[in-house]
């Protein structure tokens, strides 16, 4: 057998290292990138993307229109657009509630509110852009402008002899233009060309940052023009740039030799993102990014996932923040805003730089809006701070604020324990006063026009319709704190656990009995996860936009013992077969920790509740009569406080001596009374008849319809010698033959019948 050569050993070592490196790289990529298999299966090529208000994205592709969410990709099935499903769309743009779709030779407008599709322009269109509620596009070398309701687009470059290739919008009347003659023009609609730059090579792409600086690439270098100087300046990026992609307002993605880098405007720093062979990048409205690999695979990621992962986040807290004792953190774009007893700080995520914004002690709360304003409060004042100039703007007196909340677009609402206030800049007024039954506010938030309040009486949703406030109790457990940063989910802190509440479904989505979460110093939202900080340790939980994770079950019966015999409760009725039954009911509530179980019970609605000690999970009692029909039980600390009821059905003979004796006595009295009444009635009738017969001196007898004798008087006996006993029930001969007065008999019979009627 030949001994292995040095070449074979080196080759084997190289293969092992390659496998290890590739597996690690795959693990890193799997954490940062989510493969989108639907794109590959349906062979989708993306030409353009428009973001919709519901968080979805509409994709214009050569295969038609597709709707994309992080969970699925589906072809548009709207009846109005169905006949276009096979059309090739090059670009798509949304202006308010209108979609504009560019095909090979026309521009289509689609109304999202009242579905209707109309042709607005019958020429080839390139580079659709929306700004200032208007649509801008290029057609045949002209820059055109269109607004919904116009009959035709307006030509903005009618006085320009140059052929426009690309543009960037400064405002609704000022633009940067590139032309076919390699010129860069600063163009004003009313004054025409304000500045011309003659360039040696074509510009590939343009981008304007939030400071209105124009960025572009030429000769594989990165340049910018400031609006104050209107002079070209270069940047030191030390890489050859093949293409640039705009991501947000403060950074760019740079493509260089198949690798992707991120350039930060504010600090002038380039970070390698370790993403090789990426050919297309599409930013989405929710912070996600679509990436296309050169092997035609599509991936979903986010800027934050590329910059910093939760595992790296804990290192940041341990290495960067451990000495600062931060008490609050809010994430906004590329920054963390942090508060401690010395003031407010800002941490740039990508560059790992921490700087102090405001040096002021005892700041209690802070709030940021989209206009670059920061509001903060201490025990006596509310302050405003401009993030662009780093200058404090105004302050107004306000004491004992609980929170500063809002939608991120306007000045905040100021929350106290008694109500909500609003400052207009000139005056502070009470916007809402808390009624007594709602309780004292401990924390608050604002989402989609609704106020959410945590009070000592529970968790409330409050909204205003017309001039009337409506209160809805969402959770009747005391909530002493919660975290909500303009997302669908709110993290609630009770005395026993941490709860995740879905404000759209109005139900709890998850519950956590983790004591580390319950006793965390603070928590904050970042990159689709909630992060709980305790002693520089971070516990991270992903947040899903799906339906409830754990539906509530409430109180339930674990086991029942009847005279120490275990039985199962198949329905809500328990059958008892013995007159005396010792019942023991064991219960549980998975929605709360076992030591938080606090049972109360009663046997009828008019009885007070009997409260058992917290932690006791059994109820024991004796049933010895049929009067007990039901028991109701609820958990005082439960998330569902609706009582459960157990009914009792009695299947046994119960003999009671006194009750039986009483019933027998009453029955005997009834029989005796009836017999006495019947005899008295007969005697009364007989006595009356006898009295009438005794008063006459004629012989009288009484017979029935058959002429049989019923009764005779004393005179009858004197005259005939026959007593009543001799003739009773017999028919006298006097009624036979012609001596009978039949006519009289008929009159008597008719008279009797008439009386009966």
Steps between C-alpha positions, in 0.01 A plus 500: 500500500640845400560754772307828464700777341518859624267603216232254613525621859468863397208420271320313779559789744373754245181303438433473875556872553277581202216283633528654847514854360208440265283352776574800725426740215177319425402523867570875500308548177209297631481733797517814289318394180168326450477304177184572298421170331180634339705735281711217363205264454300761306810630318433863595715779360442828684501821299361732767326497837233724656413481869138502611354642821425155644871413503485284187696575184375492143758361258514597134666221306529368150258222603227738625397654833570327832412580859782430746504476880777342710280189521393441141505605135175493301398618159256791499149361459302826499235482228593845369864401459450133411510561125842662548644206695699387198624849410859605556532784748823699510427741782240566766442794736238594759367854551261503798226251405593478132736253335681588178618208285740535207488240220688500170292775344258650752453639850203362693333647810321271748281630784549290814186629677257476207658236276522645151774489238558780248769575241670833576782506246553297182878515464801319642569614856815467715590585859172555680540704821245636746565816700280772650188296410595517132636257242817571303636294209714514186364441150687567174768698681252732677426531871123488549281568801151358561237535775180300538215676325714663231410431140863463393850531652692828512836525322739655756794521259320652201754786484795261529674382184686220682389134494433401862628160617452515879381738771469557874234721660608775741150646534195538276674758278873421530676192356839348425516367141751290308501525121619299202791744454649406842374813670371536853246783526357679804164589346219725623166483327450878500864612449620214281866398549662638813828303488666272242773240564678355194612147581738272315299181546132415548358496853353162590269599784393797713387524860400789730550456875299661780729807493411554131851404387520332160707179489615329181768270360740568216824329404429249780523775763238653731422873484251742654380857445382714792203734428676785679817494285384326180851360459605138440682340792652154515495243781771263617343154478808315372300258287408494133126558476300322230150604618324670791164425660315743724394351835316746725604861536836460671690223320577341166578148386807492278569213261866433432630195313207287610516604869260732682604781734301748704599868497378727782457865406523644851831337594649437155576137581479187280404164651535170317175301524658168398238441230662362188356462151196722558360636174185686611394687815144621570414683825148449641295748704513298825880498518539165323726460198467263205828367366556299184798271484666443165385137513141637467416434866309775682551580869325717756700688762503836676754776544513427872554127447794585276645748750445337836343174617346430845810304595716801417255726682579335832869563439422866436321526834778320681788689338352842416208565735595321822631815675214730400204340686250583226135502608319534163582412140310585181601384155455741205651403166877469530517626857425399856391790722588430862421675828675489836524734798761714321295574188415366154743311276501376140668181377566450128445129440711448191807698612479395867527864615338637817462875554312715749222716356367677809688551824227543756429305815175332607339463157191284547353440152581576137326482162618535137302594192576471130578872464827469688359630829570343837275572798602420856377574850625532854308561823409859408522562123444361152785581256541484121835429332595527131702195390639680193639806675550325836337797670229519765203686353230563760386394845171539684405421859340163566529285812453130578485363145466123465583467128542685170311319224394557141500370144851623417366763260390781731573641849440250779215459743609555860361234735447540875332275755177699456477549124658588165609848394610661174734794441444711188812712550308788656279329754464165675145368529334192648422264217347225711422463872498148640164396654506343843413146387799492262744573782837674527722476190838332546599476131350588161543469123340619177442279193278546192297779664440299819631560850613204710521558875643286780331586830463355847163361381620326183600555138270729295439607143359850460377665182307813412205510259345841434509668843470186708768277657457123504676274750563129450660280766736264316652333806372537855832417667699790645780593257780703651701555181503421128716551191360601162689658211246546221469128436203268505608336828524645851709344778314518833657456843278367779604393848532135394607493134574675172223494239501569126173666394381516137323836462345405164346172619437644850631191673815371663746350255750356748585483868840459663565379854873565462612687813788656306246675276276595791787659690683647200625858530337605172419362157497638147401403146765449233498313167172308553602382846433619852815516712486485881806635682600375845852554639642550148344171392253505211205264455360532147161384373387518136165663433271349237235685301286186489200429721516422871788276607346360817121540534382535858340198666401637839410296807443126452429190712794265545327227707191434717471260796160374626541334841871456419421332167643671190247587231508683167282797413390428143239778490426793730276279718618272779272204591470426875374154602538523878314722739820612676791566262839652583614688188856618430561701179857559377547788251775664293549807278779477242472873429665589833779345710379234750589715800285782357180289505241669727167310508160637603174303506132524591196269485238749376481846347361655822792373711831689549818365345723292728867587437761228545866581575720568197673184382230258625372300201227281665149561633342247745138495623220262610171447315225345722178620339351573163487874562856541369470527123815683381843636589669793316878550511737763356865601527543846651841533332391338174532663161147370438282572801183342364387244764465133413191319636447138603139381535388216731233243411374289793419134424404349839189459729504735792255403791406767752284388802364840592428585138315169450298544824401851400386386157294209652330733749406745228359219284288364791359843575403534136310166497318573825397844383366363173293228669356748749406738220337226294293367795398850605387577145280181487354565839414853409320390186307227685402731785358759266290243316368350824403842629297576188317166508415533868324834455222371263184305602483320168653164421816583302753275345807584286601278207773500237463505120407130503220584750675305774442637851791683660331648805155536665367717781337407829145573368558240223565240770186610694268473201644194324666312783816460295826635645789640298687171537201315351473706183853636434624385161161366398256621237151573638197373311354845497737574213362223284217521252269786420526653843839645406499862397752466219463860398604616842792259492622649174481855636703396804765324289536800271531731798779282646691495171472877456638546852799275422588714198 
